[in-house]
Amino acid sequence: MHSADGNLVLVFNGEIYNFVELRGELRSLGHEFTSSGDTEVLLKAYQQWGPDCVKRFNGMWAFAIWDRRTRSLFLSRDRLGVKPLYYCEHGGRLHFASEIGALRAVLDLREANLAKLHDYLAYGYRTNDGDTFFSGVRELAPGCNLEWRAGRALHSAYWALPEEPLALTHAQASERLQELLADAVRLRFRSDVPVALLQSGGIDSSILATLVNDAIDNGSLGRTDVTAYSAVFPGYAMDESAAIRQLLGTCPHIKGVMLSPDAAHVADDFDSYCAAMQEPMGSAASYVHWKLMQQVRAAGTKVVINGQGADEAWAGYGFYIRGYRLLDLALSRPGEALGELSAMQREMGFGLGSTLAQTAKAMLGRRAASRFRARFKEKTSEVLAPAFQSAHRHHLRDLGMVWGSGNLDRHLRGQVTDYGFNQILHYEDQSSMSQGIEVRSPFVDYRLMELAFRLPDDLKFSGGQTKRLLRETYAHRVPRPIIQSGRKIGFSTPIAAWMSDVPMQKLVADLVNSPDFQQRTVWRPDRLAAKLQDPRHAQAGFPVWRYLMTAVWLQQNGIRNA
């Protein structure tokens, strides 16, 4: 889109959810509009406020504005990094795009970032450090702008998670949470096309489903029904079919559609799926998400809403974070530590040894704990080439223990800014946009994120319960078995069962016997082949998905330095 005087040119990927309110403000300042969407609002906001316009946006975005008068380029990425923005400085030029495939169309990108690849293969991390799996390709950090002028790039941050605490009572915090989440849902339902939900049996998507159902019921959403899409695996220990059916029984305006991909689907789709993802992904959850997006597209729906972001901000994933909570109490309020430990065992169902092991992990720090897992649990160190490991073993950014309280908060912040969360956002955007679907996440609304990180840990994790404030605030509406569940670890797929089935066995055999697999220098081909071909290793925790994806990614992209 061009400005009326032709001086500014905008390219934009994303949504500015509060564009209606901004358009009203800009009109009061004298701006006129010829369209009804958010793109023109973004452009005129830049004309009015310059780079500071991004501080007024509530949304997800990657955009670039070329100023013909100053011959400068302004790029920006949303606060949490929901939308990707890749770039490459090459020969005095700046190439930028919303996906790496666009850069590969004009640049010879056939070398891997080996340090990045090591962190992924050894530990399972795609850290949010600005690097990608492709050497020379960077991504603009979340909450940052980039100005390109005279062949030079200038980076600046416009947002970060707040540090200062917020003085609210329990009741006030609950009320504020309800206000912000309801408004976040309202803004994300602004659409001239059908909107659907992604539904698991967990707390977060269930809260959103009840909010949507009740808004339909009172007429405030302007719709009569909404479809919710779910992936279920009947017979699998972590299947959530029963919880989903129970939730939908309390939400008459929401129609459930369930998908159950099996090993044959995975094997048939694997090459196409890897090509669509463009980089290796951390788990099979990305494949299931991609299959859901195909089903959503087939139904003619263009927008889906999910519950991502609540676990990271409100202290979910209790299996992994309980050690940080216990460590904080032991160091700062030791008189409460034993009581909390007892509550964890009662509410979450984990044994004493498991909880103490997680506390020890919190004390070790990120890098040491990752190395321990790689050697003794996942056993990835057995299959990686020694030279590859020794060259990059110090690359992973560490997050060490601190004395006193603050370990849980630092871990949660690290999950949002450095680890974990960006992996989820990455695969969700890549899989959804490959199908022309837009994913919107109310819990990623920056106002909710700021609220969560300004509240004390006790409101997020105490009495053996994670996401305490969320549970208590919505306990009156979400079915009791869902809101009180303490064992949910995260979305889980039956990867071990898939690997035991004939279609995946054939796929693995063809892959490990290929010359491309055998000549790779980042791993020991014979050892890795043995791990991938024996389903017992998948059952024991070896991350087969990471290595299968990497093998196909290396092959599809002609990577020559790995």
N, C-alpha and C positions, 0 to 999 in steps of 0.2 A: 504494500500500500504506500502511496506517495502522499505527502502533504500537499495542501492546496497550492502552495507556491512552488512546489517541485523540488524544494531544497532537501527534504528529508525522505528517505526510503526505508521502509520497515519490512522485515521478515520475522515471523512470529509463530512459535509452536507453544500451545498451551491454552489456558483459560484465566481470565481475570474475573473472579467470581463477583466482586463488588463493583462491576463496571456500571451498573445502573445508578448507584449512589455517586460514583465519580463523575458520571456524565452530567448529573444534576448540578454538581459543584462546578464543573467546567463551564456549563451553560451560564451559570450565575456570574462567571468571570468573563463572559463575552464570546465564548467559543460556539460555533454552529456545527451541527452534525448532519451528514447526508446518509448515514447508515444506522442500523439498530444494534450492531454487535459490539464486542469488546475490543476489536482491533483498532478501530478509529479512536476509541477512548484512550487506548494505550498511546497512540501516536500524539494525540493532542495533550495528554498528560505530560509527555516528554517535552512538547513545545512550551508548556506552561511552567513546569517545575524542573526541567532538565534531569540529570541523573537521579536526583532525589525523588523522582516520581515513583521509583520502585518501593520506597518505604510506605507508600500509600496503598499499594496493591495487596489484595488478599487473593491468592491464586497459586497457580503453578505455571512456570513460564521459562522459556529460553527464547530470547529475541535479540535481534541486531538492528541497529539504526545507523545508516550511512548519512553523514552530513556533507552535502556537496560543496557547501561554502568553505568549511574548514578542512575538508578532505580527511575526516576522521570517522572511525567506526566505534560505536558503543555497543557492547554486548552485556547481557545480564542473565543470571540464572536465579530461580526462585530460592527462597530462604532455606528450604530443607532439601533441595536438589531432586524434586520429584521429576522434573523434566531434565534430560541430559543436554549438555552442550559441549561437543567435542571440537577440538581445534588442533591445528598443526602449523607450526612456523617452518616454512620451507622456501629457500631461495629468495628471501626478502619479502615473501608473501604470507598472508594469513589465510588459511583455509579453515572453514568452520561448518558444522552441520549438526543435525539432531541424531545422526547415527553414523557409525564408523563406515558402514557400507558406502555412504556418499563420498567419504574421503578416499576410500580404496578405489573408487571409480576414476579418480584423477591423480592419485599418487601411488607409487610402488611401495606398498606396505606389506613386506613379507618377512619381517624380523620381529620376534617376540621380545617383550620386555621380560627378561629372564628373572629378575628379582621379583617382579609381580607374579610371574608364573610359579616361582618357588613358593611364595606365601600361600598361593592357592592350592597347589598340589600337596604341600607338606602339612598345612594347617587348615585349609578350607576358607581362607580369608580373601576377599577382594577389598582391600583397604581403601578408604576414601582419601587418598593422598595426591590426587591429581593425575596419576598415571593410569594408563589402560594396559591391556594385554599386548597391545601393538606398540613397539618401540617408536618413539617420536610423536605418538598421538596422546594428547593431554585432554583432560576435561576441566572445564571451569568449575571451581569449587562452589558448593551451595552458598547462598547468601553473598555472592561476590559479583562484581562488575569487572569488565575488562575494556580498556580504551586502547585502540590501535591508531597510532598517529605517526606518520613519517617512518614506518617500518619498525616501530617499537611498541611493545605491549606494556601497559601499566595496569596492574591489578589493584583492586580496592574492595574491602569488605564493607557491606552496609548493614549486616545483621549478624547477631550471635545469640545463642541461648543466654538468658539473663542469669546473673549470679546473685542478685540481691533478694533476700527472702521477702515473702509477702505475709503481712500480719492479718490473717483471717482466722476466725473461729471455724470449727468443724462444720457447723451449719452454714456459715457464709461461704466456705469453700465449696460445699455441695451445691449451694444455690448458684454460685458462679459457674461451676462445671455444667450444670443443667442449661443455663442461659447460653453459654458459648457453644455447647454441642448442638443444641437445637438450632441456633443460628447458622452454624457450620453446615448442618444438613440442609437447611432452607436454601442457603446460597448455592450449594452443589446440586440442588434439584432444578436450578434455573437452566432450562434447555428447551429448544424447539423440536427435539427428537425424543423418543422414548428412553427412559432411564430404568436400569435394572439394578439388582443387588447381587453381590457375591456373598454367599452365606455358608459359614461353617457352623459347628456346634459350640463355638466358643463364646466368651462373654461379650467381646467387642462388637462383632457383627450382629449378635443377638440384640444388644442394646440398640443398635442402629435400626434393625428390623422393627422393633417395637415403636421407636420414634416415628418411623415412616408410616407404619400401619395406623398409629393413633392420629398422625397428622392428616392422613386420608380420611379417617373417621370423622374428624372435626371440621373437615373441609378446607383446611389451611394449605394443603399441598396442591390443590387443583387437579388431582388425579383420582381415578376410581380403583385402580389396582396396580400392583408392581410385581414383576417376576423376580424370583430369587434363584440363582444358579449355584449348585453345590457339587463338589466331587466327593463321592462316597465309595467305600470299599467293604461291602458286606462280608463278614467272616474274618476281617482283619482286626487285630486287637485294638487298634487305635481308630477304628471306624466311628464316625460321628452321626450316622444315619438316625439313630434313635433320638439324639438331642435335637437334630434339625427338625424332625417330625414333631417333637414336643413343642418346640418354639413356634412352628407354623400353625400348630393347633390353637395358639393364642393370638395369631395374626391373620384374621380372615381375609384381609385385603391383599395378602401376599401369596402368590402362587409359586410353589416350589418345583424346580426342574433339577433332576439329579443325573450326574454323569459318572460312569465307572470304567475308566480305561484299564485295560489289562495288558499282559505282556505282549500279545500280538499287536496291539495298537502301538505300544512303545517301539517295538522292532520295526514296524512298517513306517513309522513317522520319524525315526531317529535322525536320519540325514537331513530331512526337511526342517525338523525342529532345530537342529544345531545351526543350520544356515540362517534360520530366522532370528536366532538369538545373537549371532555375530561374535559373541565372546563366550567362553566357558561359564557355566552357571553353577552355583554351589550345591544344588540338590535337585531331586526329581520334582520338587514342588513347582519349579518353573515349567516343567513339561505339562503338569496337570493344569496349571494356569493357562498355558497356551492352548490346551484342548478346550478348556472352558471358554476362552475367547473365540475359538472357532464356532462353538455352539451359539454363543451370543450373537456373533455375526450372522450365522445362518437364520436366526430369528429376526433379523433386521434391526436389532438394537445397536445403538452407537455409543451409549454412555453407561458405565456401571459404577456403583459405589461400593466400597469395601471398608473393612475395619482396621486397616493397617495403621501403625503408629501408636496404638494404645499400649501395647506391650512394652515398647521402648520408653515411653514417657511416664507411664503409670505403674511401672515395676511388675511386668508380667514375666513369663518364662521362669516360674519359681524354681524349677529344677536347677537352673544355672545361676540364679542370683542369691539364693538363700545364704550362701557362704559369705557374701559381702555384707549382708544384713547382720549376720551373727558376728562377724569380725568387728563391725562398727560398735555393736553393743558390748562385746567383750573388752574393747579398748576404751570406750567412753562411759558406759553405764553397766559395769560388770554385774551389778546386782540383778539386772533384768535379763542377762544372757541365757541363764538356765531356763527361765520361764518361757522365753521365746523359742528356745530349742525344743522344749516339750510341746509347745503349741505347733511348731512346724511338723513334728512327728504326728500329732493328732490331726491337724487340718490338711496336710499335704500327703501324708501316708508314706513318706520316705524314711528309711531306716537311719539309725544313729550313725553308723559307719559312713553311709553315703553323704550325709549332711556334713560330717566332720571332714570328709575328703574334699567337698566343695569349699569348705572354709580354708583348708590348706591351699587349694588352688587360688583362692583370693589372696592369700599371703604371698604366694610365689610371684604374682605379677603375670601379665599377659604373655610375654615372650617365653618365660620359663614353663608356664603351664601349657602353652602350645607345644613346646618341644616334648614335654612329658607325654602329652596326648599322642603326638606323632610317633613316639617311640614305643609306648606301652599299650595304648588303647586302639587307635586306628592302625598303627604299625605301618604308616606311610614311609618312615625312614628306611624300611627294609627294601623298598623298591626303587627309591630315587638314587641316581648316580652320585657317588661320594663327592666328586669334584663339583657337581651342581649344588649339592647341599652346602659344602664348605664355603663356596663363593658367595652364597646369599643368606646364610643362616642368621646374620645380624641385621638383615634389612627390615624385618617386621618391627613396626613401631611399638615400643613397650609402654605398659601402663602399670607402674609398680604400686605396691601397697603404701598407704599413708598411715601414720600413727594418729590415733584419735578417731573421730568420726569422719565421714566423707567418702569412704570406699564405695558404698553403694551408689551414691550420687555421681561419683567420677566414672563408675562403670556404666551407668545409664547414659551419661553424657557421651562417653566414648562410643557406646552403641549407636547413638544418633549421629555423631560427627565423624567417627573414624571406622567403626566396624559394624557389621551386621545389617543395620537398617538400610544402608545404601545398596547392599546386595539385593534386598527385597525390592526396593524402588527400581533398581536397574532391570531386574528380570520382568517386573510387572509392566514397566513402560515398553520394554522391547517386545514382549509377547503380545501385549494389547495393541500396540501401534502396528505390528506386523499384520494384524487383522482389521485395522482401521477402527479400533475401539478406544475410547477414552476412559481411563480409570480415575475416579475422584475419591479422595480419602478424607472424610470430615475430621478424623482424629489428627491429621497432619496440618490442620488449620494452625497457623503460627500462634494464634492467641491461646489455643488450648495447650500447645507445647510450652509457651511461656508460663502459663498458669502452673502446669505440672512441675516445672523445674524451679518454681519459686515457693513451692509448698514443702513442708518438712517430710522426711522419710516416713515418719509414723503414720501419715495419712495415706501413704502408698503401700507400705509393707509393715504390718504389725499383727500381733496375735496369730502368727502363723498363716496369715492371709496376704497374698499379693493383690495388687490393684484394689486396695481396701476401699478407697473413696468411691471408685466406680461401682464396686459391689454394693456398698451400703446405699448409694444414691439411687440405684435402679433395682434394688432388691424387691420393691413392691410390684415390679412389672415383668421382669424376666423370670422364666420358670426357675424354681428353687434349685433343681439339680444342676442347672447350667451356671447360675450365679454363684453357687457355693462350691463348684468343682475346684479342687486344688491340684489336680494331676496333669492338667493340660501343659504340654511341653512346647507345642508349636505344630503347624500342619505337618502331618506325617503320611508317607506313602508306603505301600508294601513292596519296597524295592527288593528285599531279600526273596520274596516269593516270585517276583518278576524274573529275577536272575536265575531261578531254578527251572523256569519254563523253557520249552523247546525253542520258541522264536528268539528269545534273548540269548540262549546258548549258541544258536547259530550265528547271530549277529556278532557276538564276542569272538567266536572262533574265526570268522572271516576277518575281523579287525586285527586280532593279535598275530595272525599268520601273514598279514600283508607286509610287503617290503617297507612301506612307510613307517609302520609301527616298529619294526625290528631295527631300523637304522637310527631311531631317535636317541639322542645323547643325554637327555634329561633324566631318563630312567634306565633301569636294568630290565631289558625286554623279557627275558626268560622268567625272572621273579614276578614281574608285573603280570605277565600272561597267566602264570599259575594262580595268582590271586583273583584275577578276573574270571577265570574259567571254572573255579570251584565255588559254588554258591555258599558254601559254609563260611567263606571269608566275608561275604556280604552280611550274613547272619551275625557274624562276630563283630561287625562294626567297621570293616574296611570300606572306605568311601568310593565304591565302584563308580558311582555316577561322575564324580570329578574326573576320573581318569578316562572313562569312556568318552566324555565330552571333549576333553583335551586332545585325545587321539584323533577324533574326527575334526576338531577345530584346526589342529596343525595340518592335517591333510587337506581340508577344504580351502585353506588360505595359503597353501604353499609355503608355510613357514620354514625357513632354511637355516636358522641358527639354533635349533633345538633338537 
